[in-house]
Amino acid sequence: RSRDYVNVVVAGKQPILDLFTMDDAVAHCTRGLGILPWASTDDGTEPDVVLACAGDVPTMETLAAAAILREHLPELKVRVINVVDLMRLQPPSKHPHGMPDAEFDALFTPDKPVIFDFHGYPSLIHQLTYRRRNHADIHVRGYQEEGTTTTPFDMAMLNDIDRYHLVMDVIDRVPGLGATQAHLRQRMSDARLRARAYTREHGEDVPEISSWTWPGAGAGAESGA
């Protein structure tokens, strides 16, 4: 039970995965954000890149991008962070839920690229984090007022918040990957084209997207998210 709060529950129209046990969901919402250890590959070390997300579709797409990176770039250290309370991104001086700089840097790092997938306007995340030391390396993908009546994944692609675009962003932002992973980047670009062509022909998302699930153990089962 909460007091002195207005709790807003927004329910989407599309089915989504259960990512947390009830106990983990309570802990995660109480923190307001947190690392998803089962989706990350930094194993307690400094990551090469941080994939952050807020919102149902961005979270699914971020997890799918993390799975692609795990498969094709297993040596890359990826940290996945999910945010449910955006006010945690601010300093305590700006909001009572805000994080001290030391805590923010520990999560998002002071100098590594952060790819933030967001269900709203990208400018909001920049406004909330502009005082942070790593703000110049926070790259936000979000709503661009693009879209029409179409499929969920096609809408994601129209706004560049899809899994393939996130992988391309990682390749573009992590030093050294641009030249060495040109083939993977091209595969991601081609996958977007195939997905869009399938939608135009069949009126639905390609099955590998619509039926996607997290490929390993952890989601909805492993504690400590």
Sequence and secondary structure as in RCSB ss.txt:
>XXXX:A:sequence
RSRDYVNVVVAGKQPILDLFTMDDAVAHCTRGLGILPWASTDDGTEPDVVLACAGDVPTMETLAAAAILREHLPE
LKVRVINVVDLMRLQPPSKHPHGMPDAEFDALFTPDKPVIFDFHGYPSLIHQLTYRRRNHADIHVRGYQEEGTTT
TPFDMAMLNDIDRYHLVMDVIDRVPGLGATQAHLRQRMSDARLRARAYTREHGEDVPEISSWTWPGAGAGAESGA
>XXXX:A:secstr
  SS        SS     S HHHHHHHHHHSEEE GGG  STTS  SEEEEEESHHHHHHHHHHHHHHHHH TT
S EEEEEES GGGGS TTT TT   HHHHHHHH SSS EEEEESS HHHHHHHHTTSTTGGGEEEE   S   S 
 HHHHHHHTT SHHHHHHHHHHHSTTHHHHTHHHHHHHHHHHHHHHHHHHHHSS  HHHHT   SSS TTT S  
